Amino acid sequence: MSKEKRKINEFVDDGSTVADMNVEGFHWYQSKKNKEKKKDLVDLGLSPKERRAMVKGAFLAFLPLFLVIIGSFIIVYLLFLYFASTR
C-alpha cells in the first residue's frame, strides 16, 4: 500500500456536527428559552462579588418561607409523637 492511499483513508475530525445531541429528556438538554436567559445573564457583566451578593439576597428572601415550612413539619411531627404516646 502506498503512502498516498493511506493518507486518503485517514479520518480527520473537522469539528462539524452530524446530529444535534441537545435532545429533550437528556440531563444536558437546554431549551432555546433557557439558552437565551443564560446569555442575558452573561451579558450583564456582573463581577463575582456582585453575583455572590445577588445569590445571597435571593437566599435571604426565601429564608423566612423555608423556616416556616421546616417549622411546620417539626410541629406536625411532634404532634404525631405526642398523640401516638398518649394511646
ZIFENTA-V534694 format. One line per field, one symbol per residue. psi: psi as a letter, one per 30 degrees, with the letter a starting at -180 (. if undefined). A space follows every 50 residues. Layout:
psi = ???
This chain:
psi = kleeeeeefkkkjfglkekjgikkflfgkkleeeeeeeeeeefehkleee eeeeeeeeeeefeeeeeeeeeeeeeeeeeeeefeff.
